[in-house]
Every structure is written in C-alpha cells, then in structure tokens.
C-alpha cells in the first residue's frame, strides 16, 4: 500500500473493533504496524484519532496511510507480532514518565550472545506517538518473572537508576524454597563474585575475601512442612543472581533453580518445573510527582499452580518487611 486510502465502513462491519477489522481486511498491516499507526494518529475515522478497540460505525470513513516494510534492526532482531501483542498486554503501569511491565519468565531482558528474543527488542511496540521508545532501568534474570521498570526519557531513566544504586527502591520478590528455612526471618550476608573457571564460569560465587558486599532479607510467609516454603525476599544490594545464590548458600535454595539449587526439586501434580522466583513489587518515590508509588505484578498462571498445589495463599494476610 503506497498511497493514502479512504475506505467507507459498510453495514456488515458495523460494531467491529478497529484493530480486528484491520487484521482481517488489510493483510499487509501487521499487529505492530497497526499499533504504531494508531498511536501516531496516522489511522483515523472521519478525521479523528482512534484507539485499537474503537468500534466501527457504518458510514464512517477510514483513512489508512501509506506503509513501508518495517526495517530490521542492525542486530538482526525483528519484532514479531505475537511478541508485540504480548508486551502490550503485559503493561502494568504507564503515566507517560514511568512504565512497568509484568515480564514473563523465559525471556531475556536484553540481547547478547545467542539471544534472539529479548524484552529490549520488544519495546518497539511501546513507542509513543512522538516516536519515543521506553528505556530499560534495570534487569531481571531470564527465568525470573515480575515487575520490570522502564522510563519514557533518559532523564527519568537516570533518576530511577540512581534510586536502585542508592537503595531507595524497595524490591520484594516472591519465591518457593525447598526445603523451608529453619528461621522465619533473617538477613543473609555473603559477598559475591563472578566465577571464572570450569563449571563455575557462568555462576556467581560466595567469596568472603574478593566478593562484593551483598545483603538479602527474607521472611517466611507460609510453610508446607519442612519440604517447602513460600518466602519473600528483599535484596538490599543488586548483585547478579543475588537471591538465588544467597538462598542456596543459606540452605534453602529456590525450587526449580537448576543453576544453584540442583537438589531443590519437588514433583507432583500442579508443580511447575522451572525457577520459582517472581519480582512481586517495587516501591519508590515517583521522580516527577515525588509521591510514593508501588507497582505490583500478579503471579504468572504456571507459577500460581505451584502455589495452589502446595496450599499457599496468593494473597498473604500481611505485607512482608512492613517495618522497612
């Protein structure tokens, strides 16, 4: 489609959602393209801006702009329609300055060696009408789900980044450990350093002499006997794999952690066989409004099955670390 098109909405199309009508009737228009053209005001009905869920009315005139093929990024990454739809649906919060998504497990935050699919590449689907792409503020491990914070400008990204560095960001993670901790709450202090040789090359290791300081608070929310526990973690520092290494070091590795908790396995109906670590919430002072903002991500469905199978409440009767 190289020229502007003006299409009259017919009676048979009355009441249909705009995005669904476009998908069915304009084959060359991908999901990503539809979202971008609507967001930037290039698709209009009777000359007015629209939203993807706008309902068509018979007799309206639909304006479709000329469209070019989407260019591939220099790293070869190309945003797929299903990924664009997924990340749009994952948005938890967006006020024009701060944006947060509920990151799915199994997707890397950024690209790298042999990483073809990553959140950073998918952010094209969240570009504003002014053409501004959100910026990553921090990372989550590939297998970790939950709140991932983004910024709509470089200035906001810097301010949020400083909050992470200065520990002004209260981070709460939910996990299942196997076995349950011996204590109901506590702090794990164990300096961490990246391994360099053999089987430890891709791991973080506890090293009292050479490691960087690392502190993690934990609080047991519920137990299933001694075999497992629902534990909330609050890392006070931000080292790579910190919660996973600290939990294993303290004797209660995370369920399904093949890297640091090989023996932390529970089999049975409803138990998901993957890492049970979820970035539950972030709490901080909004860099623009200076009001406290708390962003919370629900458990993904597969992880919620493990909570149910072990009899854990997905809405605990109290908030962990309320004194902080």
N, C-alpha and C positions, 0 to 999 in steps of 0.2 A: 504494500500500500504506500504509494509515493505522493499522493495528493490528499488534501483535506476532503473528507467525505461528510455529507449531511444525510442522515438516514431518518425517515419518518417511522415512528413506532406504530406498529399495526395492532388492531384489536386483539389478535391472538397472543400478543406479547404483553398485554396489559397486566400489571401486577407482578411481573417477574423482577428479580433482583438484577441490578445492572451488571455486576461482576459475572453472574452466572449466564446472563444473556450474551455477554461479550465472549465468554469462553466457548459457548455453543455456536455462535454465529460468525466470529472473526477468528479463524483458525491460526492466523499468523501472530495473534496477540497472546503472548504468554501471560501467566499469572503475575510474574514480576513486572512485566510491561504495563499490565492493567493497573496495578497498584501505583506505579510510578506516575503514569499519565493522569490518573485521577488525583493523586496527591499534588501534582504540579498544576492542576487546573486545565490540562490540555484536552480532557474529555468533558463535554458539557451537554446539558439538556436545556433546550430553549435558552441557550446563552448563559446559563447559571452553573456554578460549580456543583459538584455532586460528591457522594460518598459511595464506597463499594456496595453498600447494602441499600442504596436508593432504589425505590420501587418505580418501575416504568409505568407511564400512563399513556394510553393510546392517543395518538395525535401529536405527541411531543416530537421535537426534532433533536436527534442525537448528533453531536459533532465529534468526529474522530480525526485526529491529526495525522500527518504523515509519520511513518515509523521506519526506523532503520534497525538493522540487526544489532543486537547487543554485542559490544566488543568483549573479547576475552581479556582477562587480566594478565599482566605480564608473567605471573607465576603459573599460568595455565588454569587457574581456578575459574570455573564458570558457575554462577548461581543457578541452581536447579529450581524449578517451580515448586516442587514439594518441600524444599528447604526454606524457600521464601515464605511459603504458607505456614510452615511450622514455626518459624521465628516470629512472625507477626502474631500468631496465636499465643506465643509464649510471653508476650509483654505483660508485665505485672504493674508497671507504673511508668508514666511519661508526662512530665509537666512542662516540656519544652527546654528544660535545662538538664534535669536528671532523668535518666531512663534506666529501668531494670527489667531483666527478663528472668524467667524460670528456666535455666539451662538444663537441657536433657542430658542424661548420662550417656556416655559412649561417643561424645563429640568433643574434639579438642577445642580449647579456647582460641588458639592461634595456629597458623600454619607452621610447617617445619619439614624436616626430612621425612619423606614418605607419608606426610599428612595431606590428603587431598580434600578433606572435608572439615571445615572449621567454622566456629562462630564468627570470627573476624570477617571472613569472606561473605557470610550471610547477611552482614549488617547493611549491605547494599539495599536490601528490602526495606530498611527502616530509614532511608534517606528522606529528609524533609522536603517540603515543596520548594524550599530555597536551595535544594541540592546539597545539603549538609549531611554527611554521614556520621553516625554516632561513633564515639571513640571508646575503646576498652579502658577501664580504670584499673582493673586487677585481673587475676586469673583464677580459674578453678581447674582442678585435675580433670583429665578426660573422663574418668569414670565417676566423677562427683556431679551430682545434680544440684539445682537450687539457685538462689539469688545471685545473679551476676550483674554488677553495676556498670553502667555506661554513662557517658557525658555527651551533651549536644554541642560542646565547644571545647577548644583547647584550654581556655581559662578555667572552666568548670572541671575539666579532667585534672588539671594541676592541683586545684583546691581539694578535690576528693582524694587524689593520690597522696597529698600531704597528710590527710586525715588517717589514711591507712598507715603511713610511716610513723606518725606521732601517736598512734594508738587511740585516736579519738573516735574510731569506728568500732562499735560493739558488734562482734561477729558471733553468731550462735549456729552451731552445727548439730544435727541430729544423727545418731548412729546406733547400730546394734553391735554389741561386742559379744565375743564368745571366747572364754566364759565371762560371767559377770565380774565386775571389780570387787575386791574384798572390802573396800571402803565406799561409803555412799557419796562422798565428795572429796575433792582434793586438788592439788596442783602438781603437775608433772614438770620437773626441771631437768632438761637434758640437752646439752649443746649439740648441734647438728652440723655435719659436714658432708659434702658430696663424695661418694665413693669413686675411686679411680682405677681399680684393678679387678679383673676377673668377673665373678658373678655379682660383685658389689658396684660395678661400674655405673649402673643406672639406678642406684639406690642412694638414699640419704642414710647416713650412719650416725650413731651417738658417739661423740668423741669429746671427752672431758677436757683435753688439752688444746686441740686445734679447732674444735667446733664453735659455731656462732651460738650465742645465747638463745635459748628457746624456752618459752613458758606456755603451758596449756592448763587451763582449769577444766575440771569435769564434774558433773553432777548426775547421779543415777536417778532416772525418772521412774523406772519400773524394772522388776526382775522376773525372769522365768526360771525360778530355782537358781541353781548355780550355772546352768548351761548357757544362759544368755541374759543380756540386759539392754534396755533402752537407755542410752546415755546421751546427755547433752554436753557438748564441748565448747569452750570459749578460748580460742587461741589468743594469747596476749602479744605474740610476735607472729610474723608471717613467713616462716621458712617453708621451703618446698616439702610437700608430703608431711608436714609437721604433725597433724593429728594422727595420721596413720602410724608414723614411726613412734610417737610418744605412747600411743595406746598399746602397741606391741611391746615396747620397752617396759611398760608398767605391768604387763602380764595379762592384759585383756584386749587382744587385737580385734580389729574390726571384722565382722562377718563378711566373708567373700573377698577378703583382701589377699589376692594371690601373690603380691609382691612382698608384703611384710607380715602376713598372718596366715601362712600356709595351713596351719592346723585349725584355724578359725572357720570351721565348716559345720553346718547343721543341715541335714537332709530331712525332707518330709514334705507333705502336701502344702502348697502355698508358699514355700520358702524360695525366694528368688535367688538364683545362683550368680550373684555379682556383688561388687563392693557396696556395702550399706553405709554410705556417707552422703548426707544431704545438707547443703548450706541453707539452713532454715530461715535466718533473718539477718538483716543489717540494720543498725540503729545509729543515727548520727544527726548532727545539726546541718540543716539544708544550707549549702554555701551561698544561696541568694536570699532566702527568706529568713534565715537564722532561726527557724523553728525546728523542733525535733521531728525527725522523720524515721519511721520504722517500716521497713519493707519485708514482707513475709512470703515465702513460697510453700505451697502445699506439697506433700509427698507425692512423687510420681506414682501412677497406679501399680506398677510392678513392685515397688518398694512397699507400698501400703499393704500389699498382700502378705508380706513377711510380718509386718506389724500385727495384722489380724491373726495370722497363723500362730504367733507366739502370745497372743492375748494382750498386746499392748494397746493403750489408748492413744489415738492420734490427736486427741485434744487433752493434754495433761491437765491435772487440776491446779497446777501452778506454773508460773513462768520461772525458768531456771535463772540463776545468777541475778536475782532481783535486787541484791544489795549493791550491784556494780552500776 
